[in-house]
Structure formats: C-alpha cells, structure tokens
C-alpha cells in the first residue's frame, strides 16, 4: 500500500510540476479552450461554433505571450519561442509584465472560437473556479485552473485504474507496476495539465471502463447505474464517449441475451444516460444537424467524405505517429523524443498484450471489456484520422494523439496482466517496462522540457550537452524560465529535485517486487 500511496503522490507532484512549467498557451489548443471557460461566466450562455468570439484578454495576450511555431501559423501576430528568446531582456520582462496586467473585460475580438462545439461539463467546472478570480492576471487564472484540473484528473485516474485492476483480479505487484507506469507517462501530463476538457475525460474513462467491467462480472442494478452515471458524465465531457456508449450498449445486450441481467435494469441505466446527456446531443442536432457536433462535420465533412479519405492515408506512417505520439508529444511545440526509445516501449507493450491474448488461461468477461474498449476506441481514432485528413486536404494525416490517453489505463493493465501470466519471461519484461518508462519520465524533465523552456531550444541533447547545460547554462537561464513558465523557476527546480529521486526510488521498489518470489495475492 505504501508504494501505491507514493505513486499517487508522484502523480500529483508531476501534474503540478507540468502545470507550472508549461508556458501560457503551450498546452494543446489551450487559448481556445480557456476562451470557452471565460465565455461561459461572462455571457452565461453555452458557446456556439461559428458564432462565439474569443474574449478580448485572450486575444490581446497573443501580443505578449510567445507561442509555438504551429500556433503561430494560426496567429501570425504572435511571437514564436525562438523569436522571443532573441529579444533583449528588458523587452522580455516588459511583455511578461503586460501579460500579468491582462484582466477580463466585456469586449470580444473578431476571431471566432473554433473549440466552441465541445460538451460543457469540464468547462463549467473550471468556469466556477475562474469567475471568482476575474480580478487576477490571466497567468494566475490559467495556472490555478491547470493545477486544479491536473490534480483532480490524477486522482480520478488513480481511482479508476485501481478499480479496473481490481476487477481484472490483478496481482498486487502487477497492480503496483501498472499504476506506477501510468503515472510515468509524459503524454498523460501533456493531456491533463492544461486548460481543456481532456483532464476530465481521461479520469472519467478509467472510472467508466472499470464500472462497465464490474457490471459484466456482476450485472445487478447498482453496477448498471454506476456505469451509466460515469458514461453520462463522459458524454457531457467529450464526444468521443459515443464510442464507449456503443460498447456499453453491446455489452448490456449480450448480458441480457445470456439471461444474466433483466431488461428493466438496462432500461433504468439507459434512461439515466439519456436524461443527463441527451439534451446536449439533441442541441447538436438542432444547431449543427449532426450528433457529435465536431468541427469537421460543421464544415461539411460527413461520413461519405471521411470514408473516402481512408484509402488515401498512409496507415503505416499514421499508426506509427499515433502510437509514438500516445507515449510522448512535446506539447504545442510538438517536439519529439527518441524514436528508438519509443519503438522499444511499443514493442514491449505488443509482446505483453500478445502474452495476455495467447495465454492458456481463460479470458474473463472483464478482460474482454477492457480489450473491446481498446479495439473500439482505436477504430474511432482511425475514423477521426480520416475526418482530419478529409477536412485538411491531407495536411493532417492522423487524429490528435492526446485522444488516446483514455486507453492508457486499459492498455497498461492488460499488458501487466499478460506479463504476470508469462512465468519465465514476464517478470523480466515487466521490470524492463518499469525501467524504461522511468527513464523517459526523468529525461522528459531533465533533458527535454526544462532546457526547452529555458532557452536551449528543441534540438536533441546528448549526455555531454545535458551536463554542460546544468553545469553552466541552467542558472543563467533561470530568469528566462520564470518569464516563460507560469510558476517561479526556483519552485519548479525544487519540484524537479523531489520528482526525480522519488521516481527512481519507486521504480527500484517496483522492479524488486516484480522480480522476487511468485506473488499470488490479488488486489
């Protein structure tokens, strides 16, 4: 139990560290997601795609906050990080001071918010926090929202992953390893530690899958209503929960067909989902003439155009991009990690899942639910890739890699379940998995993000580069880091000095436990 508690502490610490280190608007599409939050409490209305404008303080911030070269393509008046780093120190300080003076006002910009179509639950929660801070600088407001969202998401994911491991009857050591591995994922923090709706979707997906797996194991009224509650909350958070709604419908139909549950139980659960989430999707049909309300469908890219794009996509390259992007993507700057390292991680996961699927032991219904969720959501991501390809005429060949974080818990859980059943090779493979994920987390902080946002640039750093940076360059660039990041540089380095040793100690404890004598204790 001590390992699990420390793992949760590590997850919360990393979530806070990521929230404070990430520069303003460096989270995926963050200015537009934050604009949704601010619009809610300013107008007291749900935003409408194509109509709702950006709040003026968000638009004015583009004059002062540097952005990635990708976001600069949409917002040419902004300065890129590379350009910002070349500015005189006095100009950098002036821009940060101007940024810290920005407050909300009744005015709006001419730019429309292209994220206005999303389901509202996550934004409503953040709006309740943002409204009382209306007199605070935009940098403070965004940092507070990030911290609350990231920590809340970490706790939800921890509870959901624990519940899923319990339903899958995983051994204690495998559960500990799975939880630790989940919270070593850089892409997890890149997804939940910025203002958006993904922070809530990731945690809710784990809770929903755990409750659905529990329902198919014991299909009573209570488990059905719990699964329905998490599904309804998910549908009010992100439209991709429609794929999970299909999974729930299919699982419920099979359970009823086999005589393990009554139709009245399924009806009660269905009424709950429709009562909670139905009005939002009815609104989509009225406003946008489609259920999901996505940007692609709003612009006229329907099922026919989406399916027509499938043969034109290089699926090998797209699958590789999404698979590696699911493990590591450097925020809105889209910097990359070592391709070889990510490929090794993917190969290990492949063999671990193969060990689960090809094992001699009978597969339980809860395991099938986790696997079906992975397959069905992967198909939904493939469909989204086709829609993006059709919508951008091939400029974007794949879906957004942060979507796949909802699969982090079921993939890691089934992988460790497979390794626990592979008696000779499994413990070694599990130990290697923990070690490499720990290294990637440590390298994320020390080799990638801290140097990137302190002025070292996005170029890959070798061991001697890292040594020279921390020996001679880090102290000199701490002021630049404080001007870019939302938290003080000294506080960020203090968090780093706690996160790295804690990661190493936990990794060693988990590996030692995995490679010790056989463990038959179930969580």
N, C-alpha and C positions, 0 to 999 in steps of 0.2 A: 504493500500500500504506500510505503514511503516513496518508492520510485514513481508511482502514478501522481502523487501529490507534487513532487518536484517537477514532473513533466508538465503538469498544468501550470505551475509557477513559471517554468521556462517558456511555455507558450504565451502566457500573459506578458512576460518580460519582452519577448521578441516582438509581440504585437505592438507594445508601447514604443519600443525602440524603432520599429519600422515606421510607425505613425509620426514620430518626431523627426526622423532622419529625412523622410521623403519631402522634397521641396513642394511648395504650393503648385498645384495643378500638374504634378508629375504622376499622380495616380491616373489610371486608365479613364479617359474622358471626364476627369473629375470636375472641371469648371462647369460643365453642363449638368452633371448630377447635383452639384451643390446649388446651381441655379434653380433646379426643381425644388430643393428644400426651401430655399429662401422665398420662392414664388408662392409656396403653399401658405406660409404665415403672413405674407404681405397682401395677398389677394383673397385668401380664404376660399379659394376655388381649386379644383383639380386642373392641372395644365392640359392643354390640347395640342397635339402635334400639328405643326404648321401655323399655329396662332400665338402660342405663348412666347413672349420675348424673354431675353436674358435680362436679369436685374442689372442696373447701371453700375453698381460697385463691382460686380464680377467682370463686366466688360472693361471698366476702367483699370482693373488690376492687370490686364494684358499689357499695359504701357510700362509696368514696373516689374512684374514677376517674369523671370526667364522661363522659357518652355523648351521642350524637346523639338528637334528638327521636324518631327512628324506633325506635332500640333502647330508648329509654325506654318506648315503648308495650308492649314485651315485659317490661321490667324496671322496674317503677314505683318500686322503692326507690332506683334510681339518680338522680343529678342530671344535668340537661341542661347542655350547654355554656353556654347563655345564663344559666341559674341559677348555674352555677359562677363565671362572670365577675363576677357581682354580689356574690359573697361577700367578706368582709373579707380582706385579705391574709394575716393570721395564720391564718385558717381554711383558706385555700388551701394554705398551707405545711404545716399540720397534716395535711391529707388526703394530700398528697404524701408526707409522712414516714410516715404509716400504710401507704400503698401500698408504700413501699420496705421496710417491715418484713415484708410477707407472704411466708411460705415454705410449701412443700407440707407437708401433714400427712395422716395416714391417713384422716381423716374425709371424708365426702361431703355434699353438700347434697341437699335433696329434689327439686331441679329436675333433670329428665332432659335429656340432651344430644341435641338434635334433629339434630346433624350426625354421629351415631354410625354412620350407614349407609355412609359413604364407603369406597372402596377404600383399602388401608392403606399403600401404598408411600411416599408423600410424608410421612406422619405417622411412619412407622417411622424414616426418615432423621432427621427432626427430634427424635424421642424419644431417639435415640442421642446427640444433642448436649445435649438438655435434662436428661437424667438426671444427668450429672456436675455440673451446675450447680444441683442441688437445694437447696444452701445459699445460693444467690444470691437477691436480691429478684426478684419477679415481673416488675418493669420491666426488669431486666437480662436475665433469661431471654428474654423476648419480643423485646427489641431484638437480642440475639445471633442468635436464630432467624430474625428478619426479615432481618438482614444476610446471613447465610449463604444463605438461600433466594433472596433477591433477586439477589445476585451470581451464584450458581450458575445461576439461571434466565436471567440476562442472557447469560452465556457460552454456555449451551446454545442459546438463541435465536439468538445471533450465528452460531454454527457451523451451525445448521440453516438459517437464512436464506441464509448464504453458499453452502451446499451446494445449496439449491434454485435460487438464481440461477445457479450453475454448470451445473446440469442443464438449466436453461431456456436456456442459451447466451446469457445476457445480456451486453451490452457492459459494459466496465469502468466507464464513467461512470454508466450506469444502475444497476449494482450498488452503487456508492458512494452514489448518491442514495437507493436503496431502503433500504440499511442505515441511513443517517442518518435517514431519515423514520421508520422503525420505532422507533428509539430517541428520537424526539421525542414519542412517544405518551404522553400523561398516563395514559390508561386502562391502558396496559401496566404502568406502575409501580403504579397503584392495585390492579392484579390480582396482581402478583407480590411486592409489598413488604409483605405482612402474613402472619401465620401462617395457613396453609390448605393446600390441595393444588393450587391453581391455579398456583403458582410452578413446579412440576414439569411440570404438564400443558402449559403454553404452550411450554416448550422442547422437550419430547418430541414435540409435534405437528409442529413445524417439522422436526425430525430425521426423523420418520416420513414426512411428505409428501415430503421430499427423497429419502429412500431408496426410497419407492414409485415416484416419478417416475423415478429411476435404474433401477429394476427393469424398468419397461415399456420403457425405452430399450434396456437390455441385460439380458434376462431369464435370468440364469445363477443357479446355486445360491447363490453368495456374496451377490449383491444381494438374493435372496429371503430368505435367513436374516437379513440385516441389517434389512430391512424388518420381518420377523416379530419380531425382538428389540425394536425400538422400539415396535411395536404392542402386544406383550405388556406392556412396561413401562407404556405408556399405559393399557392396560386395568386394570392394577393401581394406577393413579393416579386415574382419573376414569371414571365410567360412560359419559360421552358419547363415549368412544373406540369404543363399539359402532357408532356411525355410520361411523367410519373402518374398522372391521372389515368392514362391508358393502362399502365402497369397495374395500378390498384384495381381497375375495372376487370382486367383479365384475371388477376389473382382471386378476386372475390367470386367471379363467375365459376372458376374451377373449384373453389372450396364449396360453393353451393351445389354444383353439379355432383360432387362426390358425397354430398349429404353430411358435410361436416359443419355446416352453418345454415341458419334459417334465412329465408329471403327477407323477413322483417328486419333482421339485423343489418343486412346490406342496404335496405331502403332507408333506415334511420341514418346510417352513415352518409348515404348519398344526399339526403335532404340537408344534412348539416353542411356538406361541401357546397351545394347549390345555394343555400341560404346565405352563406358567408361570402363566397367568391363569385357566385352567379351574376350579381348586379354589375360587377366590374366588366365582365366579359360581354354582358348584354350592352353595356355602354360602348365597348369597342365596336360591336356590330353596328350600332346606331351611328357612331361617329366615322368609323373607318371602313365599314362594310366587310369586316373580317373579324375573326375571333381573337387572334393573338395581338393585333394592333402593332405589328412590327414596322420599322422604318421601311423595310423592303416592300412589304405589302401595301403600305401607304403610298409608295411611289409607283405602284402598279406591277410589281414583280410577284406574280402569283404562282400557283402550283405548276402550271404548264411551263412558264419561263424557268422556274427553278429546276425542274426535272430535265429540261432541255439542256441545261448547263452541265449536267453530270458527265456526259461523255467528253466534254472539252477540258475537264480538270485533270491535271497530273496527280492522280490519287496517291502514288507512292511518295512524291515530294510533299504533298499536303498532309498525309498521315504522319510523315516524319516531323514536319513542322509542328503539328498539333501535339504529337506525343512529347517531343522535347520541350515545346512551349508549356506543356502541362507541368513540367518539372521546374523550369527556370525561364523567366522572361523579365528583362530589366526595365519594368515599369513603362511609362510612356516614351522613354528613350529607346526601348526595345533593344538594349544591349544583350549580348549572348554570353553563355557560359561555355566551357569546354565541350565541344560536340562529342568527343570521345568519352568523356566522363558521363554525359547524359545518356549516350548509347549503352554504356555498361549498365547503368541503372535500369534502363528499359529491358535489356537482355535478362538481367536477374529477375525482374518482375515477370517477364514472359515465362521463364522456366518455373518460377514459383507458382504461377497460375496454372501452368501445364501440369505441375505436380498435383495441384488440387483437382483439376478436371479429370486426370487419368489415374487417380488413386483407386485402390481396390475397395476402399470403404464406401458404403452407400452415401449418396449425397442427400442431405436433409432438405426439407422444404424451405427453411430459412436461407440456406445457402443458394438455392435456386433463385430466390427472390433477389438476393444481392447480385448474382450473376446476370439475371434478366434485366435488372436496373442498369448494369454496365452496358449490356448489349443495346438495349432500347435507347438509352441516352446517347450512346455513340452514334446510333442511326440518326437521332435528332440533330447531333452536331454535324454529321455528314450532310443532312438536309440544309442546315444553316450555312454550311460552306458553299453549297450550290446556290443558295439565295444570295450570299455575299458576292459570289463570282458573277452571277447574272446582274446584280444591282450595280456593280462597279465595272462591268465590261471586262472582267478578268484582272483588274488591278489588285483585288484582294482574293486570293485563291482559297482561303480557308476561314473557318469560324474563329471567333476570338478565343484564345487559349485559356482565358480565365473562366470560361463556361465550365470547363472540365473539372474544376475543383470540387464540384458536387460529387464526383466519383472518387475523390481521394480516399475517403473512409472505406467504402466497399472494396475498392481495388487493393488497398493495403491489408485490409482484414482477410480477404480471401487469399492473398499472397502468403501471409504468415500462416494461415491455416494449412495451405499446401506444403509449406516448408516444414511445419510441425509434423506432418504425416510422411515426410520423406526422411526416413530414420537415419540413414548414413550421411547423406549429403545435405539434408535440410538444415541442421544446426550450423554448419559451416556457411551455407548460403545466407542464412538469416544473420549471422554475425557480420558477414561482408556487407550485407544490405545496411545494417545499422552504421557500420563504419563509414561507408561511402556517403550516406545521407548526412552524417555528422560533419564530414569534411566539407560537403557542399554548403551546409549552413554556415560553418565557420568562415569559409572562403567568400561566401556572399557578403559577410560584413567586412572582413579584413582586406580582401583582395579586390572586391568589386565596388560595393556601394559607398563605403566611407571614402576611398580615394576618388570615385567618380564625382561625388558631390562636394569634394574639397578642392577640385581643380586638376586632378591627374588626367582627366579625360577618359574616354571609353576604350582606349587601346588595351589589349591583353597585357597583364603584368606577370613577369616571371619572378622566380624567388628572389633574385638579387634586386629586381625593381621594387618588390614589396619591402625588402629590408631597407633600401635607400629611402623609400617613401616615409616609413615610420621613423627612421633614424634622423633624417634630415629635412623632410618636407612636411610631415603632418602638423607639427607645431606651427610652422609658418602659415599654413593654410587653414588653421582653426577658425580664424576670423571670417574667411570666405564661407566656411561651412555654417557658421552661425547666421550669416546673411542669407544663405540659401535655404537651410533647413528651418523647420518651424520651431524646433526646440534648441536651447543653447548647446553649443558644441561640447562644453565640459560635461554637461549632463548626459549627452549621447555617448561620449567616451567612457563615462562611468558605467552606463548600461552595457557597453561592449565588454568592459572588464569583468562584468558579472556573467554575461551570457556565454562567453567563450569557455571559461573554466567549468561552468555548470553543464554545458553541453558535453564536454569531454568526460567529466565525472559520470554523468548519467549514461553516456554511451558505453563507458567501461563497465558499469554495473549491469547494464542490459546484456552486453555481449558475454560477460562472465556467467550470467544466469542462463543464457541460451545454450552455452556450450558445456554446462555442468551436467550432472546426472539427470536421467529422464524425469520429466515432470508430468504427473497425471492429474494435477489439481486443475479444476475448471474454475474460471472466473465466477 
